């Protein structure tokens, strides 16, 4: 199967062999995967690999009555081939949707009902002489051996597929919600389904009303969970979880303002601003950052780390808009607070050093930028795991500095290290991986290594299209860079629509004075001027072009 690491590939091949080995007796196989997309690809792959020798069937457990035995019995009743005991594999999904906590009016939770059925109907499973692949999550696997030990003992194999994405959250993030399940005397498992937490909040809303003060902290906690999942790459769908995070923080802010919860409000404003900024919604982010900083200045000591973080984040926003003169003093203030209040190897200090170095690099102040980048990387290496995403980002940025100085032999290994860390620590469609692939591609292009650059650019574009809004500035950067590559190869008809799309995104999402607007437009004009001079593009094509008059005027200058 494609896109599997070596361990998952080995487990897939073992699962395939185990399915094929089942013959004339019950062959119960447990497959464990937290990423539903990865699970679905695995199922499709083994079904294709088993054809035509083994027929494949699928069944999904009913949430109201999650009985494995009943689900398979219903399938057999409908299929003559199975009634004739033909060789088959039955794939069972739906377990991942079952709730751990009880819902209104329930004496047992859906998972408790499921485990009970497994334990007490196991003997009846003998009547199904097929390979049965039961797909579960890590959270279910942790519990199943204790809750249904007899069923568990019948398994012929357990096949675990390790993925970054998951629909569960660690127990440590459950603490703010513990008061909502006081009637449930069970100790929560180490992993808890995310939808369980959503249900607990919905239950509180129904029971106490939307203005209940307890919801302020619950909304903020849910927003932070989604924010962390987005940053770490655990979320199953970036856009869906962005929207959920934004919604929860908006609700939290509404209640925190009413209840005058100033410090909590500052935190929520900062988180919401970061979410807006990451989606290119800069005009919505700025007033939130400003409000958070204002609250901090009147509510916290002047050297409080939270103030430093919020100053840094506001400065990052200005930097992303090309407002370097406004960003620099804020970065310097944040660093001054860090140096007074944090240990010298604290990761926040590394992040803020890196960010100040970034604006120095953007302004061509390379001699000032390099020692800051090096300090950030050194702190990361002392204080973070070797495959931490922050280290990847800081290595990538140091590589960008070296590339800007023409120090290609020093830049390449750093870019490669960054991408390698990303591939180990982030899911395959994380925006940060796309950015680092794009940067490595740029290095290869600057060296004339076009055949190495193109597939990296294409990967970056594809990842950003899956994980970001269609008009996000980061996607525009990728499109612009891919277009430049095509132009350098004389592939004008392929470059033109990419440049156009990049220009339209830059103009719609960035401030009027942002450097990328001018850079993107200059590149686009250059394409038309060069394409017309070489006979690949024509003046006639500009007559119906949305920017035709503007392009024509600049080409003829």
VEXDREN-2710 file (C-alpha; in Angstrom, 1 decimal):
% VEXDREN-2710
k/r/px/py/pz
1/UNK/0.0/0.0/0.0
2/UNK/1.2/3.5/-0.8
3/UNK/2.0/6.2/1.9
4/UNK/2.6/3.7/4.7
5/UNK/5.7/3.7/6.9
6/UNK/7.7/0.5/7.0
7/UNK/6.1/-0.7/10.3
8/UNK/2.6/-0.1/9.0
9/UNK/3.5/-1.7/5.7
10/UNK/4.7/-4.8/7.5
11/UNK/1.4/-4.9/9.5
12/UNK/-0.6/-4.5/6.4
13/UNK/1.1/-7.5/4.8
14/UNK/0.6/-9.5/7.9
15/UNK/-3.1/-8.6/7.9
16/UNK/-3.4/-9.7/4.3
17/UNK/-1.8/-13.1/5.0
18/UNK/-4.0/-13.6/8.0
19/UNK/-7.1/-12.9/6.0
20/UNK/-6.1/-15.3/3.3
21/UNK/-5.3/-18.0/6.0
22/UNK/-8.9/-18.1/7.2
23/UNK/-10.8/-21.1/5.9
24/UNK/-13.9/-22.8/7.0
25/UNK/-13.7/-21.5/10.6
26/UNK/-14.1/-18.2/12.3
27/UNK/-11.0/-16.1/11.8
28/UNK/-11.4/-13.1/14.0
29/UNK/-8.9/-10.3/13.3
30/UNK/-8.6/-7.0/15.2
31/UNK/-7.3/-4.0/13.2
32/UNK/-6.4/-0.8/15.1
33/UNK/-6.3/2.6/13.4
34/UNK/-7.2/6.1/14.7
35/UNK/-7.2/7.8/11.3
36/UNK/-10.5/7.1/9.4
37/UNK/-9.1/8.1/6.1
38/UNK/-6.1/5.8/6.5
39/UNK/-8.4/3.0/7.6
40/UNK/-10.6/3.4/4.6
41/UNK/-7.6/3.3/2.3
42/UNK/-6.3/0.1/4.0
43/UNK/-9.7/-1.5/3.6
44/UNK/-9.9/-0.6/-0.1
45/UNK/-6.4/-1.9/-0.6
46/UNK/-6.8/-5.3/1.0
47/UNK/-10.2/-5.8/-0.7
48/UNK/-8.5/-5.2/-4.1
49/UNK/-5.6/-7.4/-3.2
50/UNK/-7.9/-10.3/-2.2
51/UNK/-10.0/-10.2/-5.4
52/UNK/-11.1/-12.5/-7.0
53/UNK/-10.2/-15.4/-4.7
54/UNK/-11.9/-14.0/-1.6
55/UNK/-15.2/-12.0/-1.8
56/UNK/-15.4/-8.9/0.4
57/UNK/-18.3/-7.6/2.4
58/UNK/-18.7/-4.6/4.7
59/UNK/-20.9/-4.0/7.6
60/UNK/-21.3/-1.0/10.0
61/UNK/-22.4/-1.4/13.5
62/UNK/-25.6/0.3/14.5
63/UNK/-25.0/2.8/17.3
64/UNK/-28.3/2.1/19.0
65/UNK/-27.7/-1.7/19.0
66/UNK/-23.9/-2.3/18.5
67/UNK/-24.0/-6.1/18.4
68/UNK/-21.2/-7.6/16.2
69/UNK/-23.0/-10.9/16.1
70/UNK/-26.3/-9.4/15.0
71/UNK/-24.7/-7.2/12.3
72/UNK/-23.0/-10.2/10.7
73/UNK/-26.1/-12.4/11.0
74/UNK/-28.1/-9.8/9.2
75/UNK/-25.5/-9.6/6.4
76/UNK/-25.5/-13.4/6.0
77/UNK/-29.3/-13.5/5.8
78/UNK/-29.0/-11.2/2.8
79/UNK/-26.2/-12.9/1.0
80/UNK/-26.6/-16.4/-0.6
81/UNK/-22.9/-16.8/-1.1
82/UNK/-22.3/-16.4/2.7
83/UNK/-25.1/-18.8/3.4
84/UNK/-23.2/-21.3/1.3
85/UNK/-20.1/-20.7/3.4
86/UNK/-18.1/-19.3/0.6
87/UNK/-14.6/-17.9/1.2
88/UNK/-15.1/-14.3/2.3
89/UNK/-13.7/-11.4/4.4
90/UNK/-16.2/-9.3/6.3
91/UNK/-15.0/-5.8/7.3
92/UNK/-16.7/-4.3/10.3
93/UNK/-16.6/-0.6/11.1
94/UNK/-18.6/1.8/13.2
95/UNK/-17.0/1.0/16.5
96/UNK/-15.1/4.3/16.3
97/UNK/-18.5/6.2/16.6
98/UNK/-19.5/4.7/19.9
99/UNK/-19.6/7.0/22.9
100/UNK/-17.7/6.2/26.2
101/UNK/-20.0/8.2/28.4
102/UNK/-23.7/7.7/28.8
103/UNK/-26.2/9.9/27.0
104/UNK/-29.4/11.3/28.5
105/UNK/-31.7/8.5/29.8
106/UNK/-29.2/5.7/29.2
107/UNK/-28.3/3.2/31.8
108/UNK/-25.2/2.1/29.9
109/UNK/-23.0/3.9/27.4
110/UNK/-22.8/2.7/23.7
111/UNK/-19.4/1.3/24.4
112/UNK/-20.6/-0.6/27.5
113/UNK/-23.4/-2.1/25.4
114/UNK/-20.9/-3.0/22.7
115/UNK/-18.4/-4.7/25.1
116/UNK/-21.3/-6.6/26.7
117/UNK/-22.4/-8.0/23.4
118/UNK/-18.9/-9.1/22.5
119/UNK/-18.5/-10.9/25.8
120/UNK/-21.9/-12.7/25.9
121/UNK/-22.5/-13.5/22.3
122/UNK/-19.0/-14.8/21.4
123/UNK/-20.1/-18.4/21.3
124/UNK/-22.6/-17.6/18.6
125/UNK/-19.8/-16.2/16.4
126/UNK/-18.7/-19.7/15.7
127/UNK/-21.4/-20.1/13.1
128/UNK/-19.6/-17.6/10.8
129/UNK/-16.7/-19.4/9.1
130/UNK/-15.2/-16.3/7.6
131/UNK/-12.4/-13.9/8.1
132/UNK/-13.8/-11.0/10.1
133/UNK/-11.8/-7.8/10.4
134/UNK/-13.1/-5.7/13.3
135/UNK/-11.7/-2.1/13.0
136/UNK/-11.3/-0.3/16.3
137/UNK/-9.5/2.7/17.7
138/UNK/-6.7/2.7/20.2
139/UNK/-9.1/3.8/22.8
140/UNK/-11.3/0.8/22.2
141/UNK/-8.4/-1.6/22.0
142/UNK/-7.2/-0.4/25.5
143/UNK/-10.6/-1.3/27.0
144/UNK/-11.6/-4.4/25.1
145/UNK/-9.2/-6.8/26.7
146/UNK/-10.6/-5.9/30.2
147/UNK/-14.3/-5.4/29.3
148/UNK/-14.6/-8.4/27.0
149/UNK/-11.8/-10.8/28.0
150/UNK/-13.3/-14.0/26.5
151/UNK/-13.9/-12.4/23.2
152/UNK/-10.4/-10.9/23.2
153/UNK/-8.9/-14.3/23.8
154/UNK/-10.5/-15.6/20.5
155/UNK/-8.6/-13.1/18.3
156/UNK/-6.3/-14.6/15.7
157/UNK/-4.3/-11.4/15.4
158/UNK/-4.1/-7.7/16.3
159/UNK/-2.8/-5.4/13.6
160/UNK/-1.9/-1.9/14.7
161/UNK/-1.5/1.0/12.2
162/UNK/0.2/4.0/13.8
163/UNK/-1.1/7.3/12.6
164/UNK/-0.8/10.9/13.7
165/UNK/-4.4/11.7/13.1
166/UNK/-6.9/10.6/15.7
167/UNK/-10.5/11.3/16.8
168/UNK/-9.5/10.9/20.5
169/UNK/-7.9/13.2/23.1
170/UNK/-5.6/12.3/25.9
171/UNK/-7.0/11.9/29.4
172/UNK/-5.0/15.0/30.5
173/UNK/-7.3/17.2/28.5
174/UNK/-10.4/15.7/30.1
175/UNK/-9.9/17.4/33.5
176/UNK/-12.1/20.5/32.8
177/UNK/-14.9/18.1/31.8
178/UNK/-14.7/15.7/34.8
179/UNK/-17.4/17.6/36.8
180/UNK/-19.9/16.9/34.0
181/UNK/-19.8/13.1/34.6
182/UNK/-19.9/12.8/38.3
183/UNK/-22.7/10.2/38.1
184/UNK/-20.3/7.9/36.1
185/UNK/-18.0/6.3/38.6
186/UNK/-15.7/4.7/36.0
187/UNK/-12.2/6.1/35.6
188/UNK/-11.9/7.6/32.2
189/UNK/-9.5/5.7/29.8
190/UNK/-6.2/7.2/28.7
191/UNK/-7.9/8.2/25.5
192/UNK/-11.4/9.7/25.2
193/UNK/-13.4/10.1/22.0
194/UNK/-13.5/13.8/21.0
195/UNK/-17.2/13.6/20.3
196/UNK/-17.8/12.5/23.9
197/UNK/-16.6/15.9/25.0
198/UNK/-18.8/17.7/22.4
199/UNK/-21.8/15.7/23.8
200/UNK/-20.9/16.7/27.4
201/UNK/-21.0/20.4/26.4
202/UNK/-24.2/19.9/24.5
203/UNK/-25.7/18.3/27.5
204/UNK/-24.7/21.2/29.7
205/UNK/-26.2/23.7/27.2
206/UNK/-29.5/21.8/27.3
207/UNK/-29.6/21.4/31.0
208/UNK/-28.3/24.8/32.2
209/UNK/-28.9/27.1/29.2
210/UNK/-26.4/28.9/26.9
211/UNK/-25.5/31.6/29.4
212/UNK/-24.4/29.3/32.2
213/UNK/-21.0/30.6/33.5
214/UNK/-19.5/27.1/33.5
215/UNK/-19.7/27.1/29.7
216/UNK/-17.1/29.9/29.4
217/UNK/-14.3/27.6/30.6
218/UNK/-15.7/24.6/28.8
219/UNK/-15.9/26.4/25.5
220/UNK/-12.3/27.7/25.9
221/UNK/-11.1/24.2/26.8
222/UNK/-12.6/22.7/23.7
223/UNK/-11.2/25.5/21.6
224/UNK/-7.7/24.8/23.0
225/UNK/-8.1/21.1/22.3
226/UNK/-8.9/21.8/18.6
227/UNK/-6.1/24.4/18.4
228/UNK/-3.6/21.9/19.7
229/UNK/-4.8/19.2/17.4
230/UNK/-4.5/21.5/14.4
231/UNK/-0.9/22.5/15.4
232/UNK/0.2/19.0/16.1
233/UNK/-1.5/17.5/13.0
234/UNK/-3.8/15.2/15.0
235/UNK/-7.0/16.5/13.4
236/UNK/-8.7/14.4/10.8
237/UNK/-10.0/17.3/8.8
238/UNK/-8.1/20.6/9.0
239/UNK/-11.0/22.8/7.8
240/UNK/-13.7/21.2/9.9
241/UNK/-11.6/21.5/13.1
242/UNK/-10.5/25.1/12.3
243/UNK/-14.2/26.0/12.1
244/UNK/-15.0/24.1/15.3
245/UNK/-12.1/25.8/17.2
246/UNK/-13.2/29.2/16.0
247/UNK/-16.8/28.6/17.0
248/UNK/-15.8/27.4/20.5
249/UNK/-13.5/30.4/21.1
250/UNK/-16.2/32.8/19.8
251/UNK/-18.6/31.4/22.3
252/UNK/-16.1/31.5/25.1
253/UNK/-15.2/35.1/24.4
254/UNK/-18.9/36.1/24.5
255/UNK/-19.4/34.7/27.9
256/UNK/-16.0/35.8/29.2
257/UNK/-16.8/39.4/28.3
258/UNK/-20.2/39.2/30.0
259/UNK/-18.6/37.7/33.2
260/UNK/-15.6/40.1/33.1
261/UNK/-13.1/37.1/33.1
262/UNK/-10.3/39.3/31.9
263/UNK/-7.3/37.0/31.9
264/UNK/-9.3/34.1/30.4
265/UNK/-10.7/36.5/27.8
266/UNK/-7.1/37.6/26.9
267/UNK/-6.1/34.0/26.3
268/UNK/-9.2/33.2/24.1
269/UNK/-8.8/36.4/22.1
270/UNK/-5.1/35.4/21.4
271/UNK/-6.1/31.9/20.3
272/UNK/-8.9/33.1/18.0
273/UNK/-6.5/35.7/16.5
274/UNK/-4.0/32.9/15.8
275/UNK/-6.7/30.8/14.1
276/UNK/-7.7/33.8/11.9
277/UNK/-4.1/34.6/11.1
278/UNK/-3.3/31.0/10.0
279/UNK/-6.2/31.2/7.6
280/UNK/-5.0/34.5/6.1
281/UNK/-7.8/36.5/7.8
282/UNK/-5.5/39.2/8.9
283/UNK/-8.0/42.1/9.3
284/UNK/-10.0/40.0/11.7
285/UNK/-6.9/38.9/13.7
286/UNK/-5.4/42.3/14.4
287/UNK/-8.0/43.8/16.7
288/UNK/-8.2/40.6/18.8
289/UNK/-4.4/40.6/19.3
290/UNK/-4.5/44.3/20.3
291/UNK/-7.3/43.7/22.8
292/UNK/-5.4/40.7/24.3
293/UNK/-2.2/42.8/24.7
294/UNK/-4.2/45.7/26.2
295/UNK/-5.8/43.4/28.8
296/UNK/-2.4/41.9/29.6
297/UNK/-0.8/45.3/30.2
298/UNK/-3.4/46.3/32.8
299/UNK/-3.9/42.8/34.4
300/UNK/-0.4/41.2/34.5
301/UNK/3.1/42.1/35.7
302/UNK/5.1/43.8/33.0
303/UNK/7.4/40.8/32.7
304/UNK/4.7/38.1/32.6
305/UNK/5.4/35.3/29.9
306/UNK/1.8/35.6/28.6
307/UNK/2.3/39.2/27.7
308/UNK/5.5/38.2/25.9
309/UNK/3.6/35.5/23.9
310/UNK/0.8/37.9/22.9
311/UNK/3.3/40.6/21.9
312/UNK/5.2/38.0/19.8
313/UNK/2.0/36.9/18.1
314/UNK/0.9/40.4/17.2
315/UNK/4.4/41.0/15.8
316/UNK/4.1/37.8/13.8
317/UNK/0.9/39.1/12.3
318/UNK/2.6/42.4/11.3
319/UNK/5.5/40.5/9.9
320/UNK/3.3/38.3/7.7
321/UNK/1.8/41.5/6.3
322/UNK/5.2/43.0/5.6
323/UNK/4.8/45.6/8.4
324/UNK/8.3/45.0/9.7
325/UNK/8.8/48.4/11.3
326/UNK/5.8/47.7/13.5
327/UNK/6.8/44.1/14.2
328/UNK/10.4/44.7/15.3
329/UNK/9.8/46.6/18.6
330/UNK/7.1/44.1/19.6
331/UNK/9.5/41.2/19.0
332/UNK/12.2/43.0/21.0
333/UNK/9.8/43.6/23.9
334/UNK/8.8/39.9/23.9
335/UNK/12.4/38.8/24.0
336/UNK/13.2/41.2/26.8
337/UNK/10.4/39.8/28.9
338/UNK/11.5/36.2/28.1
339/UNK/15.1/36.9/29.2
340/UNK/13.8/38.2/32.5
341/UNK/11.2/35.6/33.2
342/UNK/12.1/32.3/31.5
343/UNK/15.0/29.9/31.7
344/UNK/17.7/30.4/29.1
345/UNK/16.7/27.2/27.3
346/UNK/13.0/27.7/27.3
347/UNK/11.3/26.8/23.9
348/UNK/9.3/30.0/23.9
349/UNK/12.6/32.0/23.9
350/UNK/13.7/29.9/20.9
351/UNK/10.5/30.7/19.0
352/UNK/10.8/34.4/19.7
353/UNK/14.4/34.5/18.7
354/UNK/13.5/32.8/15.4
355/UNK/10.7/35.2/14.7
356/UNK/12.9/38.3/15.2
357/UNK/15.5/36.6/13.0
358/UNK/12.8/36.2/10.3
359/UNK/12.1/39.9/10.0
360/UNK/15.8/40.7/9.9
361/UNK/16.2/38.2/7.0
362/UNK/13.2/39.7/5.2
363/UNK/14.9/43.1/5.4
364/UNK/18.2/41.8/4.2
365/UNK/19.8/42.2/7.7
366/UNK/21.5/38.8/7.4
367/UNK/24.3/39.5/9.9
368/UNK/21.8/40.3/12.6
369/UNK/19.6/37.3/11.7
370/UNK/22.1/34.5/11.7
371/UNK/23.1/34.5/15.4
372/UNK/19.4/34.6/16.4
373/UNK/18.6/31.6/14.2
374/UNK/21.5/29.7/15.6
375/UNK/20.5/30.4/19.2
376/UNK/17.0/29.2/18.5
377/UNK/18.2/26.0/17.0
378/UNK/20.6/25.4/19.8
379/UNK/17.9/25.9/22.4
380/UNK/15.6/23.5/20.5
381/UNK/18.3/20.8/20.4
382/UNK/18.7/21.1/24.2
383/UNK/15.1/21.4/25.2
384/UNK/13.0/19.5/22.6
385/UNK/12.8/16.0/21.2
386/UNK/14.9/15.5/18.1
387/UNK/11.8/15.2/15.9
388/UNK/9.9/18.1/17.3
389/UNK/8.1/20.3/14.7
390/UNK/9.5/23.5/16.1
391/UNK/13.0/22.3/15.5
392/UNK/12.0/21.6/11.9
393/UNK/10.7/25.1/11.5
394/UNK/13.8/26.7/12.9
395/UNK/16.1/24.5/10.8
396/UNK/14.0/25.4/7.7
397/UNK/14.3/29.1/8.5
398/UNK/18.0/29.0/9.0
399/UNK/18.3/27.2/5.7
400/UNK/16.3/30.0/4.1
401/UNK/18.8/32.5/5.4
402/UNK/21.7/30.6/4.0
403/UNK/19.9/30.2/0.6
404/UNK/19.4/34.0/0.6
405/UNK/23.1/34.4/0.9
406/UNK/23.9/31.9/-1.8
407/UNK/25.2/29.4/0.8
408/UNK/23.5/26.5/-0.9
409/UNK/25.7/23.7/0.4
410/UNK/24.9/24.8/3.9
411/UNK/21.2/25.3/3.2
412/UNK/20.3/21.9/1.6
413/UNK/21.1/19.6/4.6
414/UNK/19.1/21.9/6.9
415/UNK/16.1/21.9/4.5
416/UNK/16.3/18.1/4.2
417/UNK/16.5/17.7/8.0
418/UNK/13.4/19.9/8.4
419/UNK/11.4/17.8/5.9
420/UNK/12.5/14.6/7.4
421/UNK/11.4/15.7/10.9
422/UNK/8.1/16.8/9.4
423/UNK/7.5/13.4/7.8
424/UNK/8.1/11.7/11.1
425/UNK/6.2/14.0/13.3
426/UNK/3.3/15.4/11.2
427/UNK/0.6/13.9/9.0
428/UNK/1.2/13.8/5.3
429/UNK/-1.2/16.7/4.6
430/UNK/0.0/19.2/7.3
431/UNK/0.5/22.8/6.0
432/UNK/3.9/23.1/7.7
433/UNK/5.2/20.1/5.6
434/UNK/4.0/21.8/2.5
435/UNK/5.8/25.0/3.3
436/UNK/9.1/23.2/3.9
437/UNK/8.7/21.1/0.7
438/UNK/8.1/24.4/-1.2
439/UNK/11.3/25.9/0.3
440/UNK/13.4/22.9/-0.6
441/UNK/12.0/23.0/-4.1
442/UNK/13.0/26.7/-4.3
443/UNK/16.6/25.8/-3.4
444/UNK/16.7/23.1/-6.1
445/UNK/15.2/25.5/-8.7
446/UNK/17.8/28.2/-7.8
447/UNK/20.5/25.6/-8.6
448/UNK/18.9/24.6/-11.9
449/UNK/17.8/21.2/-10.5
450/UNK/14.4/21.5/-12.1
451/UNK/13.5/17.8/-12.2
452/UNK/14.0/17.6/-8.4
453/UNK/12.1/20.8/-7.7
454/UNK/8.9/20.2/-9.7
455/UNK/7.6/17.2/-7.7
456/UNK/8.2/19.0/-4.4
457/UNK/6.3/22.1/-5.6
458/UNK/3.5/19.9/-6.8
459/UNK/3.4/18.1/-3.4
460/UNK/3.3/21.5/-1.6
461/UNK/0.4/22.7/-3.7
462/UNK/-1.6/19.5/-3.3
463/UNK/-1.1/19.6/0.5
464/UNK/-2.1/23.2/0.8
465/UNK/-5.2/22.7/-1.3
466/UNK/-6.3/19.9/1.0
467/UNK/-5.5/21.6/4.3
468/UNK/-6.1/25.4/3.7
469/UNK/-8.8/27.7/2.4
470/UNK/-8.7/28.0/-1.4
471/UNK/-7.6/31.6/-1.2
472/UNK/-4.9/31.3/1.5
473/UNK/-1.7/33.3/0.9
474/UNK/0.5/30.3/1.5
475/UNK/-1.2/28.5/-1.4
476/UNK/-0.6/31.6/-3.5
477/UNK/3.1/31.4/-2.7
478/UNK/3.3/27.8/-3.8
479/UNK/1.4/28.6/-7.1
480/UNK/3.7/31.5/-7.8
481/UNK/6.8/29.5/-7.3
482/UNK/5.6/26.6/-9.4
483/UNK/4.7/29.1/-12.1
484/UNK/8.3/30.5/-12.0
485/UNK/9.7/27.0/-12.4
486/UNK/7.5/26.4/-15.5
487/UNK/8.4/29.8/-16.9
488/UNK/12.1/29.1/-16.5
489/UNK/11.5/25.9/-18.6
490/UNK/9.6/27.7/-21.3
491/UNK/6.3/26.2/-20.2
492/UNK/4.3/29.4/-20.5
493/UNK/0.8/28.0/-21.0
494/UNK/1.2/26.0/-17.7
495/UNK/2.7/29.0/-15.8
496/UNK/0.1/31.6/-16.8
497/UNK/-3.0/30.3/-14.9
498/UNK/-0.9/29.6/-11.8
499/UNK/0.5/33.2/-11.8
500/UNK/-3.0/34.6/-12.3
501/UNK/-4.4/32.6/-9.4
502/UNK/-1.5/33.7/-7.2
503/UNK/-2.0/37.3/-8.1
504/UNK/-5.8/37.1/-7.4
505/UNK/-5.2/35.6/-4.0
506/UNK/-2.5/38.0/-3.0
507/UNK/-4.7/41.0/-4.0
508/UNK/-7.8/39.7/-2.2
509/UNK/-6.1/38.5/1.1
510/UNK/-3.1/40.8/1.7
511/UNK/-2.8/44.5/2.6
512/UNK/-2.3/46.8/-0.4
513/UNK/1.3/47.5/0.5
514/UNK/2.3/43.8/1.2
515/UNK/5.5/42.9/-0.7
516/UNK/4.0/39.7/-2.1
517/UNK/1.4/41.7/-4.1
518/UNK/4.1/43.6/-5.9
519/UNK/6.4/40.5/-6.3
520/UNK/3.5/38.4/-7.6
521/UNK/2.4/41.1/-10.1
522/UNK/6.0/41.7/-11.3
523/UNK/6.4/38.0/-11.9
524/UNK/3.1/37.9/-13.9
525/UNK/4.1/40.9/-16.0
526/UNK/7.5/39.3/-16.6
527/UNK/5.8/36.1/-17.8
528/UNK/3.7/37.9/-20.4
529/UNK/6.5/40.1/-21.6
530/UNK/8.8/37.1/-22.1
531/UNK/6.1/34.9/-23.5
532/UNK/5.1/37.5/-26.1
533/UNK/8.7/38.2/-27.1
534/UNK/9.3/34.5/-27.7
535/UNK/6.0/33.9/-29.5
536/UNK/4.4/31.7/-26.9
537/UNK/1.8/34.3/-25.8
538/UNK/0.1/37.0/-27.9
539/UNK/-1.3/40.5/-27.5
540/UNK/-4.6/39.2/-28.8
541/UNK/-4.9/36.9/-25.7
542/UNK/-4.9/40.1/-23.5
543/UNK/-8.1/41.5/-25.1
544/UNK/-10.3/39.2/-23.0
545/UNK/-8.0/39.0/-20.0
546/UNK/-9.3/40.4/-16.6
547/UNK/-6.0/42.4/-16.2
548/UNK/-5.5/42.9/-19.9
549/UNK/-5.3/46.7/-20.0
550/UNK/-3.0/46.8/-17.0
551/UNK/-0.7/44.1/-18.3
552/UNK/-0.6/45.7/-21.8
553/UNK/0.4/49.1/-20.3
554/UNK/3.2/47.6/-18.3
555/UNK/4.5/45.3/-21.0
556/UNK/4.8/48.2/-23.4
557/UNK/6.7/50.5/-21.0
END
